[in-house]
Amino acid sequence: MMLLFFLALAAVCTAIDLPLLKQKSRRRDRLVWLLFWALGIAAVYCSLNKIKVPSPLYLVMIIYQPVNRLFESWFY
């Protein structure tokens, strides 16, 4: 039930935002906007259904760990 509420709310926000994005006719802006909306709706779905999702900070840690080791070797 709550998922339907959030989907309806997303549809209303989409109806408001999309005409503004079409006026500018920037394809990249619309693509990024769609990506963020899809990620947001997926996050709401996972939250409402209590699906365990790993923290995105783990990805940041994996990416920056080699950089951290490099600086560590330079300065210690």
C-alpha positions in Angstrom: 0.0 0.0 0.0 2.8 2.4 0.9 4.6 1.5 -2.3 1.6 2.6 -4.3 1.5 5.9 -2.4 5.2 6.6 -3.1 4.8 5.6 -6.8 1.8 8.0 -7.1 3.8 10.7 -5.4 6.7 10.1 -7.8 4.2 10.2 -10.8 3.0 13.7 -9.6 6.5 14.9 -9.2 7.4 13.5 -12.6 4.4 15.3 -14.2 5.7 18.6 -12.7 9.4 18.1 -13.5 9.4 16.6 -16.9 7.8 19.5 -18.9 10.5 21.8 -17.4 13.2 19.4 -18.6 11.7 19.1 -22.1 11.8 22.9 -22.6 15.6 22.9 -22.2 15.9 19.9 -24.5 19.0 18.6 -22.8 19.1 14.9 -23.2 21.9 14.4 -20.7 20.0 16.2 -18.0 16.9 14.0 -18.6 19.1 10.9 -18.4 20.6 11.9 -15.1 17.2 12.9 -13.8 15.8 9.5 -14.7 18.7 7.7 -13.1 18.3 9.5 -9.8 14.5 8.9 -9.8 15.1 5.2 -10.6 17.6 4.9 -7.8 15.3 6.8 -5.4 12.3 4.6 -6.2 14.5 1.4 -5.8 15.7 2.7 -2.4 12.1 3.3 -1.3 11.1 -0.2 -2.5 14.0 -1.8 -0.6 13.2 0.1 2.5 9.5 -0.7 2.4 10.1 -4.4 1.8 13.0 -4.5 4.4 15.5 -5.8 1.8 19.1 -5.7 3.1 21.3 -3.7 0.8 25.0 -3.1 1.5 26.1 0.4 2.2 27.3 2.4 -0.8 30.2 3.5 1.3 31.8 0.1 0.8 32.1 0.9 -2.9 33.8 4.2 -2.0 36.2 2.3 0.3 37.1 -0.2 -2.4 37.8 2.6 -4.9 39.9 4.7 -2.6 41.8 2.0 -0.7 44.6 1.9 -3.4 44.9 5.7 -3.3 45.1 5.6 0.5 47.9 3.0 0.3 49.8 5.1 -2.2 49.7 8.2 0.1 50.5 6.0 3.1 53.7 4.8 1.3 54.7 8.3 0.4 54.2 9.9 3.8 54.9 7.2 6.4 
